[in-house]
Structure formats: C-alpha cells, structure tokens
Amino acid sequence: MLITILLVLLVALFGGGVYWFSTKNSALSKKEKDTEGKIAKLLKDAERKAEDIRRESMIEAKEDMIKLRNEIEAELKERRDKQLLLENRLIQREEHLDTREAHLEVKDSDIQKKGTLLEKKESDLDVLYKQQIEILEKIGQLSKDEAKKMLLDHLEREVKYDAAKIIKDTEELVHKTSLKKAREIIATAIQRCAVDNVVEITTSVVALPGDEMKGRLIGREGRNIRAFETLTGIDLIIDDTPEAVILSGFDPIRRQIAKLTLEKLVTDGRIHPTRIEDVYEQVKKELENTIIDIGERAALEADVQNLSAPIIYLLGRLQYRTSFGQNVLQHSLEVAHIASLMAQELNVNVRLARRAGLLHDIGKAIDFEREGTHAQLGADFAAKNGENDEVIHAILSHHEETKPQTIEAILVAAADAISASRPGARRESIEGYIKRLETLEHLATSFQGVEKAFAIQSGREIRVLVKPDVINDKLASKLARDIVKKIENELEYPGTIKVTVIRETRVQEVAK
C-alpha cells in the first residue's frame, strides 16, 4: 500500500513538472499540446487507480483484524471453559476432604476411648501378675530370680546334651559317608587310570654287528674303552655275551648319552679317542633336543597347556630320573591323571589338579644339583617360571612340608601316594643304590681342583678328573689319599672302593 502511494506521488510530481514545463513553453507545437493532454489523462487514470488500490487495502486490513479478533475471542472462551472445569474439580475435592476429616475425627475419638480402656486393663493385669508371682514365691519358697536361674540352668543342660548327641551322630554319619565316598573315588580313579608297572634298571645293552667289534672298542692297550669310560662316566662291560656289550651306570642321562654315542661309533666304524669325544659332544646336543621333545609330548599327553620352555625341559629330564626304581616322568603323568579323575568326581578344578599333578615332582630334575628338598626346589622353579600360586602350593605341600590349603593340593598328595604305593611300582634297593653312587660323586667333587667325578663298577671305583693347572702330579696323589679318607669316615659301603685320579693336559690349535 505504501509503495502504491509513493508511486502515485511520483507520478503526480512528474506530471506537475511536465505541466510546468509545458506552460513555460507556450510556443510548442500543437503536437506537444496533444501530448500534454494525454499526460493529464494518464495522471487522472493513475490517481483513480491509486484510490482503488488504497480502498482495497483498507478492506483487506479490516478483514484481517476481524479474523484475528475472532481467533482471540475463541481462545479466551476455551481458556475460560478449562478454568471453570478446574474450579469445579477443586470444589468437589475440597468437599471430599471435608467428609474424610469428619470421619477421621470420629475414628480418633474411638481410638482414644479404646486406648484408655487398654491402659486400665494393662494396669489390672500388672496387679494380677504381681499377685501371682507372690503366691508362687510363697508356694515354691523361691524368689523370681532364683526360679528363673534354675529354669535356665535346666534348659541349658538339656540343650547341651541334645546338641552333643546331634554333633556326635552327625560326625559318625559324615565319617562313614566320607570314608565310603573317598574309597569309591580312589577306586574309580585307579580303575580308570591303567598304567604299566615299569621299573628302571641301571644297565643298557648295545648290540654289535660282530664280536670283532669288541676288540675295536677296547682299542690298543685299552685306550678306546678308557677314553670312553672317562668321558661318559659309564662303565662299559665287555664279556662273553655274543654280539653285545653292557653299559652300567646309575645316572640315566649319562647312560643314555653313552648308549647313543656307542651306537653311533659302532655304525660309523671309526673308533679312537678323538672320534669318541667328537661323537660324545654331538650326542649331548642331540639329547638336549630329545629331552625337549619328551617334555612336550608329556605335556600333550597330560593335556596341560602354556608351560614355559624351562619347565618343558625339566619335564623331559624326568624321563631319565628314577625314584625308588620308578620312572619319575611316568609317575608324574600317572599322578596328573589320577588327580584329575578324583577332581572330576568331587566337581573341583580338574585342570588345576592335572597341572599340579604333572609338575609336583619337577624338582627331582634338579635336586642332585642344588641344596633343598625336591618339593621346595620344584615350587621355587615353578614360581620363577610363571606358575600360579595354587600350583606352587600343591607342589610344595604334596609331601606335607607345608599344610595343604586347597582341595586340589590334597588330591595331588593323595594321587602321589596312590601312584607310589601300587604293587611293583617302586624298588627301594635301586633307589638306595643310586643315592649311594650320587653321594660318592658329590663327595669327590667337594675337593678343590676336581673338575668331574664318575662312580663306575657299581660303585666299586670312582674316577676323578682334576684341573691340570690346579692339581699337579704330587697333589694328585695327596688328593687320592684325602678322598679315600673322607669316604672311609663318612660313608658306609660293602667291600672296597678304588679311587683313580686322572690328570690330563691338552693343547689344541686350529690350522686355517
């Protein structure tokens, strides 16, 4: 609308200017006068249209105002209706609350009356109770406190008697049931774990292609057999047995190295001290890998995972360790199986029982190298190689060096006893024999300057290898006498023991 008015004003101004200009130029031609007439006509038409537009705009504005007023009135009417409805509800609720208040006042009055009545009855009961107590005291000639004490003492005696009877019956029932259940579990575990009775011996037989090989093994003036026995610490027995020789020694690892060395020498055919030493070193390295393979197979057979490499190695070494003639690795596998079977019956941690059973004698692989019991050594080694506390505790407590604190530790100790006590499982004479030979070697190596010591000939001879730069020829004689005196003073043995001290100097160079 405002734009229209401005447009009209502009047209009027323009027309006025044109009219003014036309009046000043009266000398214009007739054509120009006609143009002025047309302009005047256009001005009138523009004024008329502007007026029409203004009137239409006014009408539209009035209609919008009427419409807006109607909407506002409708909204106000709706709000008034809602307010009226709320006021009616509030009035009804107030009337309801007034009614409830009246009822509550009536009930409160009734309660007060009943409370007064109850207080009166309670007072009457107290009086009657005191009268009854006085009558009972006169009849029983006891005060209230004395009667109460007597009654409580009587009840206490009865309760103690009943409790003791229940405890005794329960203990007998638990003892019978647990003993029967334990026997069933142990019997089931033993039946399900069937293993062979294997008793380790201290000799190995090596087959020869012919009897002429015996002479080559002995060598000129016995140098081959002497070099072999000195290097391996195993006694090589060459007798009349056809096409066979016997290796005798209490250390299974040494005996196995000697057996493999001798087999390679026999197969190769070249037998002399230097060759014997080369093959011996080669076999030692090969046996290290074999020991690792044995440990891995044992872990796989026992279904025990995530063992560290040092523990796998010690497991393999247990293959060459005996306990009272019983192979320790086979014994450990048997303990792992029995412990896991009993754990299944008791519904406890089967994997923990199996793992602890497999590792319980791991210390026997190093007990001849270090001071301490095999249980303590095994627990320390397991702790250093990442085993959890429960496994370490089971290893440490399987011989009751510490008191077992877990069910799995008790199961491992029981499985160990079951495996060791089976008929034929162990031979104490062999264990005592091996212990005697080990003690003999340790005694000899306790002297300064001794490099190695080997007990051979079933403990009737000990060969002592000394360091040539520490022990000279004169000191070698004195060392032999000192070892003999210490054996006589500290050991008990049948027959005699020969002590041989070997001092050897080697010089080696490499040609390039």
SVG drawing of the C-alpha trace seen along z (x, -y; Angstrom):
<svg xmlns="http://www.w3.org/2000/svg" viewBox="-18 -31 123 147">
<polyline fill="none" stroke="black" stroke-width="0.4" points="0.0,0.0 2.8,-2.4 4.5,-1.6 1.4,-2.4 1.1,-5.8 4.7,-6.6 4.1,-5.6 1.1,-8.0 3.2,-10.8 6.0,-10.3 3.5,-10.3 1.9,-13.5 5.3,-15.1 6.3,-14.1 3.0,-15.3 3.4,-18.6 6.9,-19.0 5.7,-18.2 2.7,-20.7 5.0,-23.4 7.4,-22.7 4.5,-22.9 3.2,-26.2 6.6,-27.8 7.0,-26.7 3.8,-28.1 5.4,-28.2 5.3,-24.5 3.6,-22.9 0.1,-21.5 1.5,-18.0 3.1,-18.9 -0.2,-20.2 -1.8,-16.9 0.9,-15.1 0.1,-17.3 -3.5,-16.3 -2.6,-12.6 -0.3,-13.1 -3.1,-14.8 -5.4,-12.0 -2.8,-9.5 -2.4,-11.4 -6.1,-11.2 -6.2,-7.5 -3.2,-6.9 -4.9,-8.9 -8.1,-6.8 -6.2,-3.5 -4.3,-4.6 -7.5,-5.4 -8.9,-2.0 -5.8,-0.3 -6.0,-2.2 -9.6,-1.3 -8.9,2.4 -6.0,2.3 -8.2,0.8 -10.8,3.5 -8.2,6.3 -6.8,4.8 -10.2,4.7 -10.9,8.3 -7.6,9.4 -8.4,7.5 -11.8,9.1 -10.4,12.6 -7.7,12.1 -10.2,10.8 -12.4,13.8 -9.5,16.2 -8.5,14.4 -12.1,14.5 -12.3,18.2 -9.1,18.9 -10.2,16.9 -13.5,18.8 -11.6,22.1 -9.4,21.0 -12.4,19.8 -14.1,23.2 -10.9,25.1 -10.6,22.8 -14.3,23.3 -13.8,27.1 -10.8,27.0 -12.6,24.9 -15.5,27.4 -13.0,30.3 -11.3,28.4 -14.6,27.7 -15.5,31.4 -12.1,32.4 -12.5,29.9 -15.9,31.3 -14.4,34.9 -11.6,33.9 -14.0,32.3 -16.0,35.5 -12.9,37.6 -11.8,35.2 -15.1,35.7 -14.7,39.5 -11.2,39.3 -12.2,37.2 -14.8,39.8 -12.2,42.6 -9.7,40.6 -12.3,40.3 -12.9,44.1 -9.2,44.8 -8.7,42.6 -11.5,44.3 -10.1,47.8 -6.6,46.6 -7.9,45.5 -9.7,48.9 -6.4,50.8 -4.4,48.8 -6.9,49.7 -6.8,53.4 -3.0,53.4 -2.8,51.9 -5.2,54.6 -3.0,57.3 0.1,56.0 -1.6,56.2 -2.7,59.7 0.8,60.7 2.4,59.4 -0.1,61.2 0.6,64.5 4.3,64.1 3.9,63.5 1.7,66.6 4.3,68.7 7.2,67.5 5.3,68.4 4.5,71.9 7.9,72.7 9.9,70.8 12.0,69.3 12.4,65.8 11.7,64.8 15.4,64.5 16.2,67.9 13.4,69.6 14.4,68.1 18.1,69.2 17.0,72.7 14.9,73.0 17.6,71.6 20.2,74.0 17.9,76.9 17.2,75.8 20.9,75.3 21.8,78.8 19.1,80.3 20.2,78.2 23.9,79.1 23.1,82.8 20.9,82.7 23.5,80.7 26.3,83.1 24.2,86.0 23.4,84.4 27.0,83.5 28.2,87.0 25.6,88.6 26.5,86.2 30.2,86.8 29.7,90.6 27.5,90.3 29.9,87.9 32.8,90.1 31.2,93.2 29.8,91.4 33.0,89.6 35.2,92.7 32.9,94.7 32.9,91.9 36.6,91.4 37.1,95.2 34.8,95.1 36.6,92.0 40.0,93.6 38.9,97.0 37.2,95.3 40.3,93.2 42.7,96.2 40.4,98.3 40.2,95.6 44.0,95.0 45.5,98.2 49.3,98.0 52.1,100.5 54.4,101.1 57.8,100.1 60.9,100.5 64.0,98.8 67.3,100.7 70.8,99.4 72.2,101.1 71.7,100.8 72.6,103.4 74.1,102.3 74.0,104.7 77.2,105.2 77.4,106.3 80.0,108.9 82.3,110.0 85.3,108.5 83.9,105.1 84.6,105.7 88.3,105.6 88.0,102.3 86.0,100.9 88.8,101.9 91.5,100.4 95.2,100.7 96.2,101.2 92.6,100.3 92.8,96.7 89.4,96.6 87.5,98.1 89.4,96.0 88.7,92.8 85.0,93.8 84.5,94.5 86.4,91.4 84.4,89.2 81.0,90.6 81.3,91.7 79.6,95.0 81.2,98.5 81.5,100.4 81.3,104.1 82.7,106.4 82.1,110.0 81.3,113.3 77.8,112.2 77.7,112.7 77.4,109.6 76.5,107.3 78.1,105.1 76.6,103.7 76.7,100.2 76.4,99.8 75.7,96.6 73.3,95.2 72.7,91.9 70.1,92.5 71.1,89.4 74.7,90.3 73.9,93.9 71.6,92.7 74.4,90.4 76.9,93.3 74.5,95.7 73.8,93.3 77.5,92.5 78.4,96.1 75.7,96.9 77.0,94.1 80.6,95.2 79.7,98.8 77.6,97.7 80.4,95.4 83.2,97.9 85.8,95.2 86.7,95.7 89.5,93.8 89.7,91.3 89.3,88.1 86.4,89.6 84.8,90.8 85.0,87.2 83.5,85.7 80.6,88.1 80.0,87.7 79.7,83.9 77.3,84.3 75.1,86.8 74.9,84.4 73.5,81.7 71.1,84.1 69.9,85.4 69.0,81.8 66.5,81.6 65.2,85.1 64.6,84.0 62.6,81.0 60.5,83.3 59.9,85.7 58.7,82.8 56.3,81.5 54.9,85.0 54.3,85.4 52.5,82.0 50.4,83.0 49.6,86.4 48.6,84.8 46.6,82.1 48.4,79.3 48.9,76.1 51.0,72.9 54.1,74.4 57.2,72.3 60.3,73.6 62.4,74.3 59.6,76.3 59.2,78.3 62.9,79.1 62.8,80.3 59.8,82.5 61.9,84.1 64.7,84.7 62.4,86.6 62.3,89.3 65.9,90.1 65.3,89.8 64.1,92.6 62.6,92.6 63.0,95.9 63.3,97.5 60.1,95.8 60.4,93.6 59.6,90.1 58.1,88.8 55.7,91.8 54.9,91.3 54.1,87.6 51.8,88.4 50.1,91.1 49.6,88.6 48.2,86.0 45.6,88.5 44.6,89.8 44.3,86.3 42.2,85.1 39.9,88.2 39.4,87.6 38.8,83.9 36.0,84.8 34.3,87.0 34.5,84.1 33.5,81.5 36.5,79.2 39.1,77.6 40.1,80.5 42.7,78.5 44.4,77.2 44.6,80.7 46.0,82.1 48.6,79.3 49.8,79.6 49.9,83.4 52.2,83.2 54.5,80.7 54.6,82.0 57.9,83.8 59.6,81.3 62.2,80.5 63.6,84.1 65.2,83.0 67.5,80.6 67.6,81.9 71.0,83.5 72.4,80.1 71.1,77.9 70.5,77.9 67.0,78.5 64.1,80.9 62.7,81.7 59.3,80.2 60.9,76.8 63.1,76.8 60.2,77.6 58.0,74.9 60.7,72.3 61.4,73.2 57.7,73.1 57.3,69.7 60.2,68.3 58.6,69.6 55.2,68.1 53.1,70.8 50.2,69.6 50.1,69.7 47.7,72.7 50.0,74.9 53.1,73.8 51.2,74.5 50.3,78.0 53.9,78.8 55.2,77.5 52.7,79.4 52.5,82.8 54.9,84.2 53.3,82.1 56.3,79.8 53.5,77.2 49.9,77.9 47.6,78.3 45.2,75.4 43.2,76.3 41.3,79.4 43.5,79.7 46.6,79.8 45.2,82.6 44.2,84.5 47.7,84.2 49.2,85.6 46.7,88.5 47.4,89.3 51.2,89.2 50.7,91.7 48.5,93.9 50.9,94.0 53.9,94.7 52.2,97.4 51.0,99.6 52.5,103.1 55.6,103.3 55.8,99.5 59.0,98.9 62.1,100.8 63.8,99.2 67.0,101.2 67.7,99.5 66.9,96.0 69.3,96.7 72.0,97.9 71.6,94.8 71.7,92.5 74.9,94.1 76.6,93.5 75.4,89.9 76.8,89.3 80.1,90.9 80.4,88.5 79.4,85.4 82.0,86.3 84.7,86.4 83.7,83.2 83.7,81.4 87.5,81.1 89.2,78.1 90.6,78.6 88.3,81.5 86.5,81.0 84.4,84.2 83.9,87.4 82.3,90.6 81.3,93.6 81.7,96.8 81.8,100.5 78.6,100.4 80.2,98.0 83.4,100.1 85.5,97.5 85.4,93.7 87.3,91.8 88.2,88.2 89.2,85.8 91.2,82.9 92.2,79.5 95.8,79.8 96.6,76.1 95.4,76.5 96.4,80.1 100.0,81.3 101.3,84.8 102.2,84.6 99.0,83.0 97.1,85.7 98.5,88.4 97.6,86.4 94.1,85.8 93.5,89.5 94.5,90.2 92.3,87.4 89.3,88.7 89.9,92.2 90.0,90.9 86.8,89.0 85.0,92.0 86.1,94.2 85.0,91.6 81.6,90.5 80.3,93.5 79.1,97.0 79.8,99.4 80.4,103.1 83.8,104.3 86.3,101.7 86.2,98.6 89.0,97.8 89.9,94.1 91.5,93.1 92.7,89.5 93.2,88.6 95.3,85.5 95.4,84.7 96.8,81.7 95.5,80.9 96.8,78.3 94.7,77.5 95.2,75.2 93.3,74.8 95.0,74.6 93.4,72.1"/>
</svg>
